[in-house]
Amino acid sequence: MTRLIRKLSRVLRLRLRRRHFVWSAAVGIVLAVGYNATLPLLVSTSGVRATMERTLDSWSGGKSRINGEPEIRFWPELLLTLPSTTIESIGPDPRPLAEIGRITASFNPLTALLGDPTLEDISLVDPVITIERRADGTTNWQTPHWLAPPEAPARETPFGDIAIVNGRLRVLDRTAGGNDVDIAGISGTIKWPSFAERLSAQLSARLRGEEVAWAIVCEEPLALFARRNASLKTSITSAPLTFSFEGVGNLSSVPFASGHLQMSATSLATLVQWYQGTSTETLPSGGLSIDTRVTTGEKTLKLDDLAFTMGGASATGVLDIALQDGKAPSVEGTLAFDRIDLNGVPVAALTPLGRDDRLWRLVETFVDAWHTDIRLSSQEILAGPLHLTDVAAGVLIDGKRASLDIGDSNYANGSLSGRAVLSDQGLEHGGRLQARLKDADFAAVLGSFGLAGPIPAGGGILSIDIGTERAVWAAGPGDFSGNLSFSLANGSIAGFDAHAFADLVRKGEFFSLSQANDASFDFQSANIKASFANGTARLDQADFVGPSGQISVAGVIPYRNGSLALAGTLETEAPSGNQPVLFFVGGSWPNAVISPLSVLVAPK
């Protein structure tokens, strides 16, 4: 009997629980149906529409207009969808500020029932923002009301969280020389809970075929927008270029920034291709990086603790950039390089792609308009056969005149100084090179330039002064003119046996210079002077005076084809007498052919 009572009790409890669950579910369904049935009747679409228009007006400082009727979805969450929206500037001549394809936002039902809905999680879909800079420098955007007083009113509509989907930014620059900008595919979020809190934004876009991400964090956004100093961090990230800044800045008519700046590009060629929109093979391999502390003034830019790398060259130093009223803008400072390898720069890099090439126009503008005075130093410089060490130099650009001065450097165990000057008529009109090399290993120097055969060696001075009126990238050997002087003391000519040479001349037969190369000719002094023009070098003087004799040579060397046309005399101390022998040098160097002068003037 007891078991029966217990069993009946359990069955009764289960039935009561099931009835309670069914009633609870039924009540929930009735409440949900009632919620969806009655809430649309209580929430005014015109109210949320007006709220959104006030929000947009507060943000932009303009006048917004929502076209069409809003739609409200109540399940599974309250969601407001507004059709196309336009925002225009306020004034007698309204200008378009933005066009938004669609706006969505969530809102609190209680605030909506009270007639003042609070919109949250706003998304702007397909917005097109237009910034127009007029010829007088003003823009179509006006200062919004919440920025009118510097302290910022606390009751204005806060931004909250805003999502941007497939946006577009159009910058129309009507000023002289201005360039329009059109950036599409902008997406991301802007978070600004209240005017007193941090502003952060993360946006991305596709620019010239590359995905570009931009991020900014500002602790005092109202101060920043009110053109006062504010701490901020910002960065741009893309495959061709990365950039970051952390410090203090403002957005006044003369922007100010002071902080740590970093910029890098893994490939200069890729960066230029992205900038120009066309590929180029004229730049050296390698990338670019800048790490510095930057400070801007009203018309100045100062780069302190600068660490700079481009291609295979790295430098540290300081640069000051100044814009001066009535004067050319200037760049001054010092750069200390560890190594500069100009052999990695292809010759094509010196050739402009055309008059419309952006980089070329930038170089021309810099040379024509800027004043530059930069002191350079480098532990090592490689340029063709030149290998310079401990270089101290200076770059000076003033108007159309540009020069590179090497105050001192070590080359081939000697001291090299010189100057390269571009024509003041522009980069396409050539320039001039002056150089002076003292107490170097001249045999090694001449050998490095491909001169073989008997060449002089000794202590002395080599001076050269050459120039061209053609662009360097278009000039050939025949386009240079100038002169050369070379003086040596207590040296020798290796591979030249003066006595054997004289004996061969006296025999009256043609012979090769290589037949008299079993000894060296020692000299006490040597003086060489030559001039260059129209592809020909004129050897005006080449005198070598030594204890065993004296040799003098003069003539022309058409170096376009490497031929020789020289006449000379040789005096030696010989048992048969010291009458000078006369000879002619033809052929090409170092395979010169010697002709006794008697053979040429007195045929047998």
NORQUI-V523595 format. One record per pair of residues at least 6 apart in sequence whose ideal C-beta (glycine too) atoms are under 7 Angstrom apart, sorted by the first residue. I is the first residue (numbers start at 0). J is the second residue. D is the distance in Angstrom with one decimal. If there is no record, write none. Layout:
BEGIN
[[I	J	D] [I	J	D]]
END
This chain:
BEGIN
[[35	73	5.3] [35	74	6.1] [38	73	5.6] [38	108	6.5] [39	71	6.7] [39	73	6.7] [41	112	5.5] [42	71	6.4] [42	111	4.6] [42	112	6.8] [44	68	6.6] [44	69	4.7] [44	71	6.2] [46	114	5.8] [46	116	6.3] [47	69	6.0] [47	79	5.3] [47	106	6.5] [47	111	6.7] [47	116	5.0] [48	65	5.8] [48	69	5.0] [48	81	6.8] [50	116	5.4] [50	118	6.1] [51	65	6.6] [51	81	5.8] [51	102	6.5] [51	118	6.4] [52	63	5.0] [52	65	6.0] [53	156	6.6] [54	118	6.4] [54	156	5.0] [55	63	3.9] [55	84	6.9] [55	86	6.0] [56	62	6.2] [56	63	5.5] [57	143	6.6] [57	144	6.6] [57	145	6.4] [57	155	5.6] [57	156	4.2] [58	143	6.6] [58	158	6.8] [59	86	5.2] [59	96	5.8] [59	97	6.9] [59	143	6.3] [60	140	7.0] [60	141	4.5] [60	142	5.9] [60	143	3.4] [60	144	6.6] [61	86	4.9] [61	87	5.7] [61	88	5.1] [61	89	5.9] [61	96	4.9] [61	141	6.8] [62	87	5.6] [62	89	5.5] [63	84	6.1] [63	86	4.6] [64	84	6.9] [64	85	5.3] [65	81	5.3] [65	82	6.9] [65	84	4.9] [66	82	5.7] [66	83	4.9] [66	84	6.9] [67	82	3.6] [67	83	6.8] [69	79	6.0] [69	80	6.7] [69	81	5.1] [70	80	4.5] [71	79	5.7] [72	78	4.4] [76	105	6.1] [77	105	5.8] [77	106	5.6] [77	108	5.8] [78	103	6.2] [78	105	5.8] [79	103	6.6] [79	104	4.9] [79	106	6.0] [80	101	6.6] [80	103	5.1] [81	101	6.9] [81	102	4.2] [82	101	6.5] [83	99	6.8] [83	100	5.9] [84	99	4.3] [84	102	6.0] [85	98	5.3] [86	96	4.5] [86	97	4.3] [87	93	4.2] [87	94	6.6] [87	95	5.8] [87	96	6.0] [88	94	4.7] [88	96	5.8] [88	139	5.3] [88	141	5.9] [89	141	6.5] [94	131	6.3] [94	139	4.0] [95	129	5.4] [96	129	6.3] [96	139	6.4] [96	140	6.3] [97	126	6.0] [97	127	6.5] [97	128	5.0] [97	129	6.8] [98	127	4.7] [99	123	5.4] [99	125	6.9] [99	126	4.5] [100	124	5.2] [100	125	3.1] [101	124	4.1] [101	125	6.6] [102	121	6.7] [102	122	6.9] [102	123	5.9] [103	122	4.6] [103	124	7.0] [104	118	4.3] [104	119	6.6] [104	120	6.3] [104	121	4.4] [105	119	5.0] [105	120	4.8] [106	116	4.4] [106	117	6.0] [106	118	5.2] [106	119	6.5] [107	116	6.9] [107	117	5.2] [110	116	5.0] [110	117	4.5] [119	159	6.0] [120	160	5.8] [121	159	6.6] [121	161	5.1] [122	162	4.2] [122	164	6.1] [123	161	6.6] [123	163	5.2] [123	164	6.9] [123	166	6.9] [124	164	4.7] [124	165	6.8] [125	165	5.2] [126	163	6.4] [126	166	4.6] [127	167	4.6] [127	169	6.7] [128	166	7.0] [128	168	5.1] [129	169	4.8] [129	171	6.8] [130	138	6.1] [130	139	7.0] [130	140	6.4] [130	170	4.9] [131	138	6.3] [131	139	4.3] [131	171	4.4] [131	173	6.9] [132	138	5.4] [132	171	6.9] [132	172	4.8] [132	173	6.1] [132	174	6.0] [132	177	6.6] [133	173	5.3] [134	173	5.0] [134	174	5.8] [136	174	6.6] [144	155	6.5] [145	151	5.9] [145	152	5.9] [145	155	3.9] [145	194	6.8] [146	224	5.6] [146	225	5.7] [149	225	5.2] [151	194	5.1] [151	221	4.3] [153	194	6.5] [157	191	6.8] [157	192	6.7] [157	193	4.9] [157	194	6.3] [158	189	6.7] [158	191	3.9] [159	191	6.9] [159	192	6.5] [160	188	6.5] [160	190	5.2] [161	188	6.8] [161	189	4.5] [162	188	5.2] [163	185	5.9] [163	186	5.9] [163	187	5.7] [163	202	6.8] [164	186	5.6] [165	184	6.4] [165	186	6.3] [166	185	3.6] [166	186	6.8] [167	182	6.8] [167	183	4.7] [167	185	6.4] [168	182	4.6] [168	185	6.3] [169	181	5.4] [170	179	6.3] [170	180	4.0] [171	179	5.5] [172	178	5.9] [172	179	5.9] [182	204	5.2] [182	206	5.9] [183	204	6.9] [183	205	6.9] [184	204	5.1] [184	205	4.3] [185	202	5.8] [185	204	4.4] [186	203	5.7] [187	200	6.8] [187	201	4.9] [187	202	3.5] [187	203	5.6] [188	200	7.0] [188	201	5.9] [189	200	4.4] [190	199	5.0] [191	198	4.6] [191	220	6.6] [194	221	5.6] [197	216	6.6] [197	217	6.9] [197	218	5.5] [198	217	4.8] [198	220	3.7] [199	215	7.0] [199	216	4.7] [200	214	6.8] [200	215	5.2] [201	214	4.9] [202	213	5.1] [203	210	6.4] [203	211	6.6] [203	212	4.6] [204	211	5.5] [207	273	5.5] [207	276	6.3] [209	237	5.2] [209	238	5.6] [209	239	6.0] [209	273	6.0] [210	237	6.5] [211	235	6.6] [211	237	4.3] [212	236	4.5] [213	235	5.3] [214	233	6.7] [214	234	5.1] [215	231	6.5] [215	233	4.3] [216	231	6.7] [216	232	4.8] [217	223	5.3] [217	229	5.8] [217	231	4.3] [218	229	7.0] [218	230	5.3] [219	229	4.1] [219	230	6.7] [222	228	6.8] [222	229	4.2] [223	229	3.9] [223	231	6.5] [223	249	6.4] [223	250	6.1] [224	250	6.7] [226	249	5.5] [226	250	5.6] [226	251	4.0] [227	249	5.7] [228	247	5.2] [228	249	5.1] [228	255	6.8] [229	247	6.9] [229	248	6.9] [229	249	6.6] [230	247	5.5] [231	248	5.7] [232	245	4.6] [233	244	5.4] [234	242	6.5] [234	243	4.1] [235	241	6.8] [235	242	4.3] [239	264	6.0] [239	269	5.2] [239	270	4.8] [239	273	4.3] [240	264	5.0] [240	270	5.9] [241	263	5.3] [242	262	4.8] [243	261	4.9] [244	256	6.8] [244	258	5.9] [244	260	5.0] [245	258	5.3] [245	259	5.2] [246	256	6.3] [246	257	5.2] [246	258	1.4] [246	259	6.1] [247	257	5.1] [247	258	6.1] [248	254	6.8] [248	255	6.0] [248	256	4.1] [249	255	4.9] [253	297	5.2] [254	295	6.9] [255	295	5.4] [256	293	6.2] [256	295	5.1] [257	294	4.6] [258	293	6.7] [259	292	5.9] [260	291	5.6] [260	293	4.5] [261	289	6.9] [261	290	5.2] [262	288	7.0] [262	289	4.6] [263	286	6.6] [263	287	6.7] [263	288	4.1] [264	270	4.2] [264	286	5.0] [264	287	4.6] [265	286	4.6] [266	286	5.5] [267	282	4.6] [267	283	6.8] [267	285	6.7] [267	286	6.2] [267	287	5.7] [267	310	6.8] [268	279	6.1] [268	282	4.7] [270	287	6.9] [271	279	5.5] [271	282	6.0] [271	358	6.5] [272	278	5.0] [272	279	6.2] [275	357	5.5] [280	347	6.6] [281	345	6.2] [281	347	4.5] [281	348	4.1] [281	350	6.8] [282	348	6.0] [283	310	4.2] [283	343	4.3] [283	344	4.9] [283	348	7.0] [284	310	7.0] [284	343	6.4] [285	310	4.1] [285	311	5.6] [287	308	6.8] [287	309	5.0] [288	308	4.5] [289	307	5.6] [290	306	4.4] [291	302	4.5] [291	303	6.6] [291	304	6.0] [291	305	4.3] [291	306	6.8] [292	303	4.6] [292	304	5.1] [293	300	7.0] [293	302	5.8] [294	301	4.6] [298	321	6.3] [298	322	4.1] [298	323	6.9] [299	319	6.9] [299	320	6.7] [299	321	5.0] [300	320	4.1] [301	319	5.4] [302	317	6.6] [302	318	4.4] [303	317	5.8] [305	315	6.3] [305	316	5.3] [305	317	6.2] [305	318	6.1] [306	315	5.4] [307	314	4.7] [307	334	7.0] [310	343	5.9] [311	338	6.8] [311	340	4.7] [311	343	5.7] [312	336	5.5] [312	338	6.4] [312	339	4.6] [312	340	6.9] [313	336	6.6] [313	337	5.3] [314	334	4.4] [314	335	5.9] [314	336	4.4] [315	335	5.5] [316	332	6.0] [316	333	4.6] [316	334	4.1] [316	335	5.6] [317	332	4.9] [317	333	5.9] [318	330	6.4] [318	332	3.8] [319	331	5.0] [319	332	5.5] [320	330	5.2] [321	328	6.6] [321	329	5.0] [322	328	4.8] [323	329	6.9] [327	368	6.0] [327	369	6.0] [327	370	4.5] [328	368	7.0] [328	369	5.4] [329	369	6.8] [329	370	4.2] [329	371	7.0] [330	369	6.3] [330	371	4.6] [330	373	6.6] [331	372	4.9] [331	373	6.8] [332	373	5.7] [333	374	4.7] [334	373	6.2] [334	375	5.4] [335	376	4.9] [336	375	6.9] [336	376	6.9] [336	377	3.9] [337	378	5.3] [338	377	6.8] [338	378	6.4] [338	379	4.6] [339	377	5.2] [339	380	4.7] [340	381	4.6] [341	381	6.3] [341	382	4.3] [342	381	5.4] [342	382	6.8] [342	383	6.7] [346	472	6.8] [349	471	6.1] [349	472	4.1] [350	472	4.3] [351	359	3.8] [352	359	6.6] [363	426	6.6] [366	396	5.9] [366	399	6.7] [366	401	5.5] [366	426	6.4] [367	399	5.7] [369	396	6.0] [370	396	6.5] [370	397	5.3] [371	394	6.1] [371	395	6.7] [371	396	3.8] [372	395	5.5] [373	393	6.9] [373	394	4.7] [374	393	5.2] [375	392	4.6] [375	393	6.6] [375	394	6.4] [376	390	6.3] [376	391	5.3] [377	390	4.6] [378	388	6.5] [378	389	6.7] [379	388	5.5] [380	387	4.3] [380	390	5.3] [384	447	4.0] [384	448	5.5] [385	410	6.7] [386	410	7.0] [387	408	4.4] [387	409	6.8] [387	410	5.2] [387	415	6.5] [388	408	6.9] [388	409	4.6] [389	408	6.3] [389	409	5.1] [390	405	6.5] [390	408	4.2] [391	406	4.7] [391	407	5.0] [392	403	6.3] [392	404	6.1] [392	405	4.7] [392	406	6.3] [393	404	4.8] [393	406	6.9] [394	403	5.6] [395	402	5.1] [399	423	4.7] [399	424	6.9] [399	425	6.3] [400	423	4.7] [401	421	4.4] [402	418	6.1] [402	419	6.6] [402	420	4.5] [403	418	7.0] [403	419	4.6] [404	418	5.0] [405	415	6.7] [405	416	5.5] [405	417	4.9] [406	416	6.2] [407	414	6.5] [407	416	5.9] [408	415	4.9] [410	436	6.5] [410	439	6.1] [411	439	4.1] [411	440	4.6] [411	443	5.1] [411	444	4.9] [412	439	5.8] [412	440	5.0] [413	436	5.6] [413	437	5.6] [413	438	4.6] [413	439	2.6] [414	437	4.9] [414	438	6.5] [415	434	6.7] [415	436	5.0] [416	435	5.3] [417	432	7.0] [417	433	5.7] [417	434	3.4] [417	435	6.3] [418	433	4.9] [419	430	6.5] [419	432	5.0] [420	430	5.3] [420	431	5.0] [421	430	4.2] [422	428	3.9] [422	429	5.3] [422	430	5.3] [426	470	6.7] [427	470	4.6] [428	468	5.9] [429	466	6.6] [429	467	4.1] [429	468	4.8] [429	469	5.2] [429	470	6.3] [429	471	6.5] [429	474	6.5] [430	466	6.4] [430	471	7.0] [431	466	3.5] [432	465	5.6] [432	466	6.8] [433	464	4.9] [434	463	5.2] [435	460	6.7] [435	462	5.0] [436	444	7.0] [436	461	4.5] [437	460	5.0] [438	458	5.3] [441	455	6.6] [441	456	5.4] [441	457	6.9] [441	461	6.8] [442	454	5.9] [442	456	3.8] [445	454	4.8] [451	589	4.7] [452	494	6.6] [452	588	6.0] [452	589	2.7] [453	492	4.9] [453	493	6.5] [453	494	4.4] [453	495	4.0] [453	516	7.0] [454	492	7.0] [455	487	5.8] [455	490	5.7] [455	492	5.2] [455	525	5.6] [456	490	5.1] [456	491	6.1] [456	493	6.8] [457	487	4.0] [457	488	6.1] [457	489	5.7] [457	490	1.9] [457	491	6.8] [457	525	6.9] [458	487	6.8] [458	488	5.8] [458	489	6.6] [459	486	4.9] [459	487	3.6] [459	488	5.8] [460	486	5.5] [461	485	5.0] [462	484	4.9] [463	481	7.0] [463	483	4.9] [464	481	4.8] [464	482	5.6] [465	479	5.0] [465	480	6.7] [465	481	3.2] [465	531	6.2] [466	479	6.8] [466	480	6.5] [466	481	5.8] [467	474	4.7] [467	478	4.8] [467	479	4.9] [469	478	4.9] [476	534	6.4] [476	558	6.2] [476	559	6.5] [477	533	6.2] [477	534	3.1] [477	559	5.5] [479	531	6.0] [480	531	5.5] [480	532	4.3] [481	531	5.2] [482	529	6.7] [482	530	4.6] [482	531	7.0] [483	529	4.7] [484	527	7.0] [484	528	5.2] [485	527	4.0] [486	525	6.7] [486	526	5.2] [487	525	4.1] [488	523	6.9] [488	524	5.6] [489	523	6.1] [490	522	6.0] [490	525	6.4] [491	519	4.7] [491	520	6.3] [491	521	4.7] [491	522	6.7] [492	519	6.3] [492	520	4.5] [492	543	6.9] [493	519	5.0] [494	516	4.3] [495	515	6.6] [495	516	6.6] [495	519	6.6] [495	520	4.7] [496	515	4.7] [496	516	6.5] [496	517	5.1] [496	518	3.8] [497	520	4.7] [497	547	6.2] [497	548	5.3] [497	550	6.9] [497	569	6.5] [497	571	5.3] [498	571	5.8] [498	573	6.7] [499	515	4.2] [499	517	6.6] [500	515	4.0] [500	569	6.4] [501	569	5.5] [501	571	5.0] [501	573	6.7] [501	580	5.2] [503	510	4.8] [503	514	6.2] [503	515	6.1] [504	580	4.3] [504	582	5.0] [504	593	6.8] [504	595	4.9] [505	580	6.0] [507	595	5.1] [507	597	5.9] [507	598	5.7] [509	592	6.2] [509	593	7.0] [509	594	5.5] [510	593	5.4] [511	590	6.9] [511	592	6.1] [512	591	4.3] [512	593	6.0] [520	543	6.9] [520	545	6.3] [521	545	5.1] [521	546	6.7] [521	547	7.0] [522	543	4.5] [522	544	5.9] [522	545	3.8] [523	544	5.7] [523	545	5.8] [523	546	7.0] [524	544	5.1] [525	542	6.9] [525	543	4.7] [526	540	6.2] [526	542	5.1] [527	540	6.5] [527	541	4.8] [528	539	4.7] [528	540	4.4] [529	536	5.3] [529	537	6.3] [529	538	5.0] [529	539	6.2] [530	537	4.9] [530	539	6.4] [534	557	6.4] [534	558	6.6] [534	559	4.2] [535	555	5.6] [535	556	6.9] [535	557	4.9] [535	558	7.0] [536	556	4.4] [536	558	5.6] [537	555	5.3] [538	552	6.5] [538	553	5.5] [538	554	5.5] [538	555	7.0] [538	556	6.3] [538	565	6.4] [539	553	6.4] [540	553	6.4] [541	551	6.7] [541	552	4.3] [541	553	6.7] [542	551	4.9] [543	549	6.7] [543	550	4.9] [547	571	6.1] [547	572	5.9] [548	569	6.6] [548	570	5.1] [548	571	3.7] [548	572	6.2] [549	570	4.9] [550	567	6.5] [550	569	4.8] [551	567	5.9] [551	568	5.2] [552	565	5.2] [552	567	3.9] [553	565	6.7] [553	566	6.3] [554	564	5.1] [554	565	3.5] [554	566	5.5] [555	564	5.1] [556	563	5.8] [561	587	4.5] [561	588	6.9] [562	587	5.4] [563	584	5.2] [563	585	5.7] [563	586	6.0] [563	587	6.2] [563	588	6.1] [563	591	5.8] [564	585	6.5] [565	584	4.0] [566	583	5.5] [567	582	5.6] [567	584	6.6] [568	579	4.7] [568	580	7.0] [568	581	5.6] [569	579	6.3] [569	580	5.1] [570	577	5.9] [570	579	4.5] [571	577	6.6] [581	596	3.7] [582	593	5.4] [582	594	6.6] [582	595	5.8] [582	596	5.8] [583	594	4.4] [583	596	5.9] [583	599	6.0] [584	591	5.2] [584	593	6.1] [585	592	5.0] [585	594	6.4] [586	592	3.9]]
END
